[in-house]
Amino acid sequence: MNTKAFKFTDSHVHFYDMAHPTLYYGHWQPDEDLPLRELGNRNYLATDFIEDTQSLGMEKAVHVQAAIGSKDPVEETKWLQNTYNKIGIPNAIVGHVDLRSSNAKEIIEDHLKYKNFKGIRDFSYGDYLTSSAFRRGFKLLDEYELIACIATEWPEISKLKNLASTYPNIRIILDHAGKPIERNDEYFSNWKNGLKSISKEDNVICKISGLGMGDHDWTTESIKPYVETCIEVFGIDRVIFGSNWPVDSLWSNYEKVINSYREITNQLTLSEREKFFFKNVDYIYDI
């Protein structure tokens, strides 16, 4: 297979410097569970990502919050913007804002001092997505034309659907294809039904990424039903490719990831593959 055959934009990457004086990476600390804490044994910088991917056709990348637990989330955006100014990636930055906080508006405006800032990342646990405090902050994304990247598993998908329906002008990206973490027929059916439900909201885009988190020994054939289901349910105009790098490097190398996605999408038309690998994400993030 010609690994240079198709350029791509990676919609989900993480860069980090464990020695950074103001950034803290909570998920990769020594007291975290294996295997994630192994990532904290080294740094992973934009230059490392370029080395891993440029020969494979990578042209652009979207950075999604990595500095979880940092005192000031804007510091990560500042660091990433400086990185872009020096070497040309990340082309878009998705940072953190606690949308429940009373100063969410001020934090958003501080992020927006950096031109590559395009959206916020959030996780949903319990009744988080339905809380009035969260929704007060979430409305700000419409005002500032920002994107929301939200990690939600299928049992919580109805809450995300309600959020998307309530705020139809806010683009919501469903991270990691709804995080299918189990591999059995019943779970697959429930996960697919969840996707079908949320896909009815036109402002929701499915990011197909991070499938290794639920299938550490994955193969092209084992992830194929998940990739194809996402494309089938959302349609080619509302899916984007992402790697979740370097988290998914715990279970594979980058060449295996990109070549597997290329093989799985081989039956699509040229125009459809272009949408999946770069045109959709470039349009969404205006990069």
N, C-alpha and C positions, 0 to 999 in steps of 0.2 A: 504494500500500500504506500502511496506517495504521501508522506506526512506533511509536505508543503502544499498540497493540492488546494487547501481551503483556508483562507485567513479567518481569524475569529477574534471576537471580543469576549474576554472572560468576565462574566457579570458578578463573580463572587470570589474575591481573594482577600487574604489577610496579610499585612506586613507588620512586623514588630521588632523592637529592640529591647530586650529584657533589661538592659542597663540604662535605658532612657530615664533621665532624672525626674520627669513629671508624669510619666505614663505607667500604668499598672495593668498587668494582664492577668486578671483573676482566674481565668479558666486554665492557665498553664503554670500555676504555682505548684511547688513541691507537695502540698497537702491535697491537691486535687486527685480525682480518681485516674487510674490508668485507662486508656493510653494517652489521654489529652495532656497530662503533665509532662510527657516526654517532649512535647513541642517546646517547653520552656528550657530545655537543655541547650538550645542554640537560638540564635536570632534568625529571622527570615525577613530580609529586606527586599526592596523593589529590585535591586540589582540581582539578587538570588532568583527572583521570579523571572526576570528577563533571561537569565542564563538557562533556566529550566524550560522556557517556552518559546523563545524567539525563533529558533530553528524549526519549530513546529507550525509556525504561521500566526502566532499571537501578534496583534497590532495594538489593541487597547485593553484596558482592564478597569473594572469598577471595584474600589476598595470598600469593604463592609466592616463596620466597627470591630476592632480586635481588642482595644484597650478597655476591657470590661472592669469596672471598679476604680477607674481613675477619678481623682478629685474633680478635675475640670475636663469635661469631654471635648471642649473646643481645642485643647492642647493637641489632641490627636489629629484633628483637621488641620491645624497649623503645621504640624510636622509633615503630614502627607502632602499638603500644598507645596511646601518647600521642596519635598522630594520630587514632585511633578515638575516644578520650575527648573530643577537641575537635570532630570533624566527623561522626562516625558510621560511618566506614569506615576500614580494612577490618574486616569482621565476623568473619573468621577469619584466622589467621596460620599459615602453613606455613613453618617455619624450617629452619635447618641444624644438624645434629649429625653429627660424624664418628663413626659408630657403631662404627668399629674402635678408637677411642681408649679408653684405660684409664679415663678420667674421663667417659665418655658419660653415665652415670647422673647425675652432678652437673650436667652441662650441660643435660640434659633438665629437671632439677628447677629450674634457674635460669630456663629458658624458661617453665616452668609458673607462675612468679610473676606472669605476665601472663595475664589471664583469657581472652584471645582466641587464645592459642596452642593449636593443635589437632593439629599433626602435623609431620613432617619431610619434607624433599625430599632425594632422592638420585639420583645418576646411576649407571649401570652400565657399566663398561668392563672388558673382559677377564674375569677370574675373580672380580671384585669381589663379586658376589652370592653366590658359593659359598664365599667365604673364611670360615674359622671365626671370625676376629676380628669380621668384619661380623655374622655370625649371633648371636654373643654379645650384641652391642649391639642387634640387631634385636629380640631377645626382649623387651627393655625396653618396646617399644611396646605389647605386650600388657599388661604390668603397669600402664602409665600410660594405657591406653586411647587411644593416639594413632594417627593415620592416617599411612601411608607413601605419598608421591607419588614414583613412580619412573619415570624416562624410559628406556625400553628399546626398541630397534628389533627387528624380527622375528627377525634371526639370533640374538639373545640371549634370545628369549622363553621358551625351555625352562628357562633358569636361573630366570627370574622365576616360572614355573609351579611349579617345585620349591620355591621359597621360599614361595609362597602355600600350597602343599599342606602344607608342613612347619609353618606357623604359621597355621592356618585361622581363628584368632580375631582376627587383625590385618587390618584393612581396608587394601587396597592399591589405589591409584588409578594406572592406567596413563596416564601423561601423554601428551598430544598424540596420542592414538589410536595409540600405538605408533610414532610418528614416521615415517610413510611419505614418505621423502625423494626417491624416484624416481617417475617417471611413465611406466611402460610395463606391458604386459600381464603379463609374467612376474613383475615385482616386485609388482604388485597381487595376483596369485594367491598368492605366497609370504606377503605381508603378511596377506591374508585368512585363510590357513591358520594363521598364527601367532595371530591373534585367536581363531579357533575353538578352538585348543588352550588358550590361557590363560583363555578364557571358561568353561571347565569348572570352574574354581575359583570357588566362589560368593563368596569374599571379595574378588574383583577387580572394580573398577568402571572403566569406560572413559571417560576425559575426552576429549571431542571438541573439540580446540582446536589452534591453531597450524598449520593446514593450509597456510597461506601460506608456511611455511618450505620446503616442498617444491614449491611451485607459485607462483612470484612473480607470474605473470600470471593468477592464478586467476579463474574466473567461478563463478557459481552452478552452472552445469551441470558444470563440471570437478571441483568438490568434492562434488557430489551423491552419486556412487557411494561415496565414502569415508564420508560421514555416514550414508547408508542402510545400508551394510555394518555399521558399528559398531552401529547400532540393531538390525539383523536378528540379528547374532551374539550380542550381550550381552542383548538384550531391553530394553524401555523402562524397567525398574526399575533398570538398572545402567549407565546412560549419563548424563553431565552435560555441559552446555554451558560452554565457556570461550573466551576471546578471545586469550589470550597477548599482551595489550596492555601496553606499547606496542610490543613487538617486531614484531608483525604490522602495525603502522602503517607500517612500511617499505614495505608493498606494497598498502595499501588504507586506507580510512577506516572508522571504527567503524560508521557507518550501513550501509555496504555489507555488513559482516560480519553484523550482527544481522538485517538484512532478508533476506540470503541464507539464513540458518538458518531463519528464519520461513517462507520460501517452500518450502524443502526439506521441512520438517516439516508442511506445510499439510494433508497427507492424513491425519495422525494425528488421533485424537479430542482433544477439549478436555482431557480428563483426562491423556492421554498427553503432550500438549504441556506441560502444567503440570509434569509429572514431569521432563521433559527440561530445561525452562528454569529451574525453581527448586525444585520440591518435593524432588527427589532430593538435590540438593546441600545444601539447607537441613537436611534430615534427617541426612545423613552428617556434616556439621560441627556440627550442633546449634546453628543460628543462626536 
